[in-house]
Amino acid sequence: MSDREFDVVVFGASGFVGRLTALYLAEHAPAGTKIALAGRSESKLARVRAELPAPADEWPLIIADTTSAATLDEMAARTRVVCTTVGPYLKYGEGLVAACAGAGTDYVDLTGEVPFVRRSIDEFGELAAANGARILHSCGFDSVPSDLGVYLLHKKIQQDGAGSLTDTTMVVRKLRGGVSGGTIDSMRVIAQQVGDPDVRRVLLDPHALSTGPGERARVKRSEEPGDMAMVDASKVDPSLGGTLAPFFMASHNTRIVRRSNALLDRAYGDGFHYGESMSVGRTPVLSTVVAGAVSGATALFLGAMSVKPVRSVLDRILPKAGDGPGEKTRENGHFTTETYTTTTTGERYRSRMRAQGDPGYKATAVMLGESALSLALHRDELPELTGVLTPAAAIGDVLIERLRAAGVSLEVERLGGVNRG
């Protein structure tokens, strides 16, 4: 990698999240970091570069297109890391993964598409591993808070000699921000493919991503928490109250966390099970009503997206890929997630992640940018894992420290024993 021209190439830099990621790198990448901007249009890339702070003035521009394998191969061969925001990844991502796997180039993206990650594992996992490439999916709000929340618990419990994790739940305690147009576009693409029985099997399998290339986990869906379940908060931890609602990103995030456990040789424990929920208040009756409404609305929306005539109507009003909120909205957004577990020795632990900025935009740009820098600038500190990986398994310790330095709060604490409150 020492002979590569660039440390990081931002592919899709003229898109909404691509511009935000480029801005973050211009403001926060260490001096001397070699960065380039890539996309289909040189004029659009030049306009983006002109709007960035001074460190970006001399960043080269690379013309690359998802429809041209040759341009993707050339781009991948020039850099240590490709940081891509070009989605939906099921439509536009496969060629770039192939290029990076073939060139031994590390790769980070923002996908929340389980079928895409499964395809990446099956088609490019062995090639990437053979060539020393780290292919990291889901390095934004999908799924860094989920993945690092559990990883922090594991490290602390291991340090304390408190056994291993058992039932573990991430609870979204606070969330303010808009729904990403890219997320909606990914849902459109998945909805169009859900009629395929192979895609449907992947979507319904709680361990769809837990195995290697060509392998399939044989588990019952009932062995893991349901992605759409309402949950009694006190069963997650006695400090919580009310009823928890389903978290709409759980169906992707939970698969990434389970893959991390598999990649780490089941380090979280044989009794580890993971789910995600969202806090809607502590009042028992009111929170149950609200949780039920959230569950019903989520199911209705997902069902509507799978019906073509209804989806056509929704397409007219929902955000499009590349759409995004204004600066004030991005700045005023924030999120707090808390992840709870009980260990095999009966101890209770909680990790917490908090960040300022719209989760799907500003905070995601921080997480994606720092993931790329972790790969590019800390290679000697990373595990020797290669192939199709996850943030926790590939860059967990380094990413935690870089995020903390960037102002993201990451904490973990022991709460006490299950019988002591």
N, C-alpha and C positions, 0 to 999 in steps of 0.2 A: 504493500500500500504506500510505501514511502515515495514512489515515483508518480503518484497520482497528481494531476494538475490542481484539483480542488479538494477541499475537505468536505464541503456540503454543496449540493446543487438543489435548489428549491424548484421543483417541477410543478407547474401550474401557478406560477408566481403572479400572473395577471388576474387570477380568480380572487374571490372575496377573502377566503381564509388563507390563500396563498400570499396575498398582499400583507395580511396581518402577520403571518409567519416571517416573511421577509423583513417587515418592519421590526419585529421583535429581535431578529438576528442582527440587524443593523445597529440596534440600540444596545444589545447585550452580549453578542459574541465577543470573545477575547480578541484583543488586537492581534493582527497577524493571521486570523482565521481566513482561509481562502474559500470564498463563497461565490457562486454564480447563480443566475436566474435563468430558468428554462421554461419554454412554452411554445405554442404554435406561431405566435405573431411577434416579430421583432419590434414593431412599432408599439404594441401594447406593453411589452416588457420594458422598452425604453421609457415609456411614460411612468410606469411603476417605479423604475430606478430613479427617475428624476424627482419623484415625490418622497424618496427615502432620505434619512439623515446622511451626513457627509461620508461616513465610512463605506457607504454603498456606491459612491460616485464611480469607482473604478471596477465594480463587479462586472465580469463578462456576461454576455447574453448568449444563450444556447438555443437554437431552434430545434425542437423535437416535437414529434406528434405521435399520439397513441396508434395512429393508423400506419405508421412507418416503422417497422422493426429495425431498420438500419439506423435511423436517427436515435432510437432508444438504446441500441447497442453502443453507438458511439458515445452518447452521453454517459452511460453507465461506466464505460471504460475510462472515463476522464476523472472520476471522483471517488473518494472513499465512501461517501454516503449520498444516496438520493432521498430527499424528503419530498414526498408527493402529496398533493391535496386534490389530485384529479380523480374525481369520482362521478357517478357511482362506480365502484371498483369492479363490480360484476360486468359492467359495460366497457370500462376503459383501463382496468388495472392489470390484466393478465400479462400483456406484452411487456410491461415494465418489470414485473416480478421475474419474468423469464430472462430479460436482459441483465438484471442485477445478479440473479443466480448464476448465470453463465459467466459473468465477468468477475465473480467473487466480490461484488460490491454490496455494502450494507444498505438497507432499505427501511424507511419508516413511513407509515401512512396513518390515516384516520378512519379506516373502515369500521363500520358497524354491521357488516354483512357476513353472517356465519357461513353461507354457502361459498362465498369468495375465499374465506380463510381455509375452508376444507379443501377447495380446489387447489389452492396454493400449496397446501401440505402434500396433496396427492401427486400433483404434476411437477412441482419444483423443489420439494423438500430434500430429496436425495442429491439433486444437482447442486443446490445451495450449500448443503453440508460438505460435499466433496470439494467445492471450490472455496470454502471458508467464508461464505456469505452469511450474514445475519439478516434474516427477513423478519422485521418487526411490524406486526399489524396492531392497529387500535391504540395509537399513542396520543390520543386526545382525551376529552371527557369520556368517550368510549375508548379505552377502559382503564385509564391510569388510576383514578381514585379507587376503583374496585380492586385492581390488581395489587397496587402498593398498599392498600389498606390491610389486606390479608397478609401480604409479605411482611409488613411491619409487626403484626401480631406474631407471626412465626418466629421472627428474629428475637423479639423480646421474650417470648415463652421459652425458646431454646436457651437464651442467655440465663434466664431464671431457673432453668432445670425443672420447669413446671409441666412436663409431659408434652402432649401434642394437641392440636386443635380437634374439636368435635364439631357440633352444629355451630355454624358461623353465618352471620347475617349483616350485610351492609344496609344501613338505614340512611336515606337521604333526609337530613334534618332541615336544611334550608336550601332553597334553589330559586334564583331569580335570573331570568334570561329568556331569550327568544328561542324558538325551535329553528334549528339550522335548515336552510333550504337544501343543503346537501344531504342531511339526514332524511328529509322527506323524499328526495329524489331516490335515495337508496331503497326506501320503503316501496316506492313505485316499482322499481326494478324487481325486487323480491316478490311483490304482489303479482307481477306479470309471469313469474316463473313458478308460483306455488302450485300450479296445476300439474307440474312434473312430479311424479311420485318420488324420484330420487331426491329432489330438492326438498320436498315435504318431509321425507324421512330425516334429512339433515336438520331441518328446522325444529323438529319435534324431539330430537335426541339430546338429552341433557349433557351427554358426553361426546357430542359430535366432533369436538376438536381435541379430544384427550388422547388420541392415538397417533401413530406415525403414518407415513405414506402407505396408502392402500389398505390400512387396517381399520377395523370398526370395533368400537367398544360394545359389549353385549351387556347392557344394564336395563333394568326396568325404569320407566319414567318416574315411578313412584319412589325410587331410591333417593331422589333429590327434591328439594322444595320446588313447588310449582311457580312458574314465572308470573302467573296471573292471580296468585293466591292472596286473600286478605289474611292478616296475621295478628294474633293477640300479642301486643307489644310486650307484655310481661313475660311471655315465653321466650322472647329474644333475650331480655335481660330484666331482672326485677326492678331496675331503676326506671324503666319505661312504662308508660301508661297508654290506654286507649287501644285503638285498632289501627294497624298499619295498612296502607294501600299498596297495590302493586306498583313497581317502578317500571316505566315503559321501556327502559333500556336493559332490563334484567335478562332478556332472552339472549342477548349477545354477551354482555359482561360476564355472566355466570360461566359461560363456556370458555372465555379467556382465562378466568381464574382457575377453572378446573384443568385447563391445559398447562398453566404454570405449575400446578401441583404435579402433573404427570412429567413435565420436563425436569422438575427438581427431584425425580425419583420418589414421589409421594412423600416429600418431606413434611407436609402439613399433617400427615397422619392417616392411618387406615380408616379412622372413624370420621374423617373430614367430610362435611356436607355444607354446601354454600347456597345461599339465596339472597335476594335483594328486595327491599321494601322502601316505602316512602312515608314519612311522618305527616299526618294530617290533623294533629292535635291530640291532647291527652284525655279530653272528656269522653267517657265510654260511649254514650249513645250517639253524640254528634260525630265523633270520629268514625264510628261504624257506618253511619249514614254516608258520610263523605267518602270513606274508603270504598263503599259499595258503588257509589256514583262514579268514582274514578275507574274502578274495575269494569263497570258496565260500559263507560264511555270508551275506554281503551279497546275492549273487545269489539265494540261497534265500529270504531274507526278502522281497526285492522281488517274486520270483515268487509267494510265498505271499500277499502283499498284493493281487495281481491276481486271485486265485481267491476268489470270494465266500464259499463255505462255510468256507474256511480263514481268510479275513479276519474272519469272524464270531467264530471261536474266538479269534483274536489280539486282537480288540477287547475281550474280557473281561479280558485281562491287561495290555495296553499302556496307557501313560498317556493320559488323555483331555485334550482341549483345556481349558485352565484349571488343570490339575494342575501341581504343581511341588514342588521339594524344599524342605526347611526351611532356616532362616537359616544354620545351621552348615554345611550342605552347600554352600549358595550362596557363603559366604565362603571356604571351603577350596578351591573350584574354581580352575582357572587354565588358561591355554593359552600355547603358544609356537609360532609358525609362522615358517618360514624360506623365502625365495623365492630361487632361484638362477637365474642366467642367464650365458650367454657372449655377448659382443658381436660385431659384425661385424669388429672389429679384433683379436679374439682375447683380450679381457680378460674375467676372471671377476668377477662381483659377487654379493653376497648382501644381501638386506634381512631384517630380523627384527622381528616384532611380538610383544610379550609383555603379558599383562594378568592381574591377579588377579581372581578371581571366576568362578563357574560360567559357561562360555562362552555357554550358551543362555539364561541368566537375568540374573545380575548384570552380566557384561561386556556382554551385549547391550543392557541398559538404558542403560549408559554410551554405547555407540556410537549407539544410536537417539536418545537425548536430545541428545547433542552434534551429531548430524546436523541435528536440528530447530533447535537454537540457531545452527548455522552459517548456515542459510537465513534465520532470523528476524533475526539481529543483525549480519550481515556482508554485507548485500546489495551494498554498493558494492565489495566486494573479490572478488566472484564473477565467473566468466566469464559472457559474455552468452548462453550456451546456454539454450534453453528446450525444452520438450517432455518426452518420456519419456527420462530420463537415468540415470546411474549415480553412485554416490558419488564415484569418482575424477574423472569428467569434470565434474561439477557443482560439487563443493565440496572437491576434493582437498587443495589447499594449506591452506585454512582448517581443514578437519576434522583434518588432521595436527597442526596447532598446538594446536587445542582438545583433542584427545586427549592429546597430550603434557602439556598443562597439567593434565589430569585424572588423570595418573599412569600412562597407558599408555605403554609403551616402544616407540618406533619408530626403528629404526636402519638404516643402509645403509652398506656398505663394499666397497671393491675388494679382491679376494682375490689377484689376480695374473694373469699370463698363462696360457693353456692349456698352454704348454710349460715354464712355470717353476714350476708347482705352487703 
